[in-house]
Amino acid sequence: SIPVGTYPQEMTLAPSKNYLFVTCTEDASNPLPGRSGSVYVIDYTPPAHIVKVLYGDFYQPHGVAVDEQNGLIYIPSRNANPLGPAPHHATACGGRAGWYSVYNLNTLEPADSKRYQVTVDPYTIATRFK
C-alpha cells in the first residue's frame, strides 16, 4: 500500500520506466495558486515507491495518458468546479472548459508552458499512433 493524494481516480502505466501514474483529483496540496490536484508517479518495481508528485497547472486532473513513443504524458484537468479557473474561451456546451497539460516522460517536468483548452469536462484522455 502506497499513500497518495486526496481522491485518487485514474491510473496508467509507463512500462518502459516501470512507472504507475495516479491522478488525485481533489488533492489540495498543489502549491500553485488557484490550482488543485496532483499526479503521483510510482516506481512499481519492488520495493515500490513514490518517484515524484507532479503539482502542475491542474484543476481536478482525472485521466492520464502516457505516450511512450514520443516520451510524453498528457494530463487533463476537468475544471468542473465553478470556483475553478475561468476558461479562456466560452463554450456553448454549458459548464466550464477544461484543458490538458503535457509533461516529459523522461524528466517528469512540463514539456512546455502551454495550456491546451478543450471542451467541457475532459474526463479522460488517450493517445494513438499512426
C-alpha positions in Angstrom: 0.0 0.0 0.0 1.3 3.4 -1.0 -0.4 6.5 0.3 -1.3 9.1 -2.4 -3.1 12.4 -2.5 -6.8 13.1 -2.0 -9.4 11.3 -4.1 -7.2 9.1 -6.4 -9.1 8.4 -9.6 -7.3 7.1 -12.7 -4.1 5.2 -13.3 -1.9 4.4 -16.2 1.4 2.6 -16.7 4.6 3.6 -18.5 6.2 0.1 -18.8 9.5 1.4 -20.2 10.1 3.3 -17.0 8.3 0.9 -14.6 6.1 3.9 -13.6 2.5 4.0 -12.5 0.8 7.4 -12.7 -2.1 8.1 -10.3 -4.3 11.3 -10.7 -5.6 12.7 -7.4 -8.4 14.9 -8.4 -9.1 16.8 -5.1 -5.6 17.0 -3.7 -5.3 20.4 -2.1 -1.6 20.1 -1.6 -0.9 21.7 -5.0 1.2 24.8 -4.1 0.3 26.7 -7.2 -2.2 29.5 -6.5 -5.7 28.6 -7.7 -4.8 25.0 -8.7 -6.0 21.7 -7.2 -4.9 18.2 -7.8 -1.8 16.2 -8.3 -0.3 13.2 -10.1 1.7 10.7 -8.2 4.5 8.9 -10.1 5.2 5.5 -8.5 8.0 3.1 -9.5 6.3 -0.2 -9.2 9.4 -2.4 -9.2 9.9 -3.9 -5.7 10.1 -2.2 -3.3 7.5 0.1 -4.9 8.0 3.8 -4.0 6.9 7.3 -5.0 9.3 8.8 -7.5 7.7 12.3 -7.7 4.5 14.1 -7.1 3.5 16.4 -10.0 1.9 19.6 -8.9 1.3 21.5 -12.1 -1.2 23.7 -13.9 -4.0 21.3 -12.9 -7.5 21.7 -11.7 -9.1 18.4 -10.9 -6.9 16.2 -13.0 -8.7 13.0 -13.7 -7.4 10.8 -16.6 -3.8 10.5 -17.6 -2.2 9.1 -20.8 1.3 8.1 -21.5 2.8 8.3 -25.0 6.0 6.2 -24.7 6.7 6.6 -28.4 7.2 10.3 -28.0 8.1 10.4 -24.3 5.1 12.5 -23.2 2.5 12.4 -20.5 -0.9 14.0 -21.1 -2.9 15.2 -18.0 -6.4 16.6 -18.5 -7.9 19.0 -16.0 -11.7 18.6 -15.5 -12.2 22.2 -14.2 -15.8 21.1 -13.3 -15.9 23.1 -10.0 -17.5 26.6 -10.5 -14.7 28.0 -8.4 -12.0 26.7 -10.7 -10.0 28.9 -13.1 -12.0 30.8 -15.7 -11.7 29.3 -19.2 -10.0 31.3 -21.9 -12.9 30.8 -24.3 -16.6 30.4 -23.6 -18.4 27.3 -24.7 -21.9 26.7 -26.0 -22.0 23.3 -24.2 -22.6 24.7 -20.8 -20.2 24.3 -17.9 -16.5 25.2 -17.8 -14.0 24.3 -20.4 -11.1 22.1 -19.2 -7.6 21.8 -20.5 -4.7 19.4 -20.7 -1.0 19.7 -19.7 1.9 17.9 -21.3 4.8 16.5 -19.4 8.1 15.0 -20.4 8.2 11.3 -19.5 12.0 11.3 -19.0 12.3 14.4 -16.8 8.8 14.4 -15.3 8.7 18.2 -15.9 6.4 20.2 -18.1 7.1 19.7 -21.8 6.0 23.3 -22.4 4.3 26.2 -20.6 1.1 25.9 -22.6 -2.4 25.1 -21.5 -4.4 23.3 -24.2 -8.0 24.1 -23.7 -10.6 21.5 -24.6 -14.4 21.2 -24.3 -16.3 20.9 -21.0 -15.3 18.2 -18.5 -12.4 16.3 -20.2 -12.9 13.3 -18.0 -10.1 11.2 -19.5 -7.6 11.2 -22.4 -5.9 8.7 -24.7 -3.1 8.6 -27.2 -2.9 6.8 -30.5 -0.2 6.3 -33.1 0.0 6.1 -36.9 
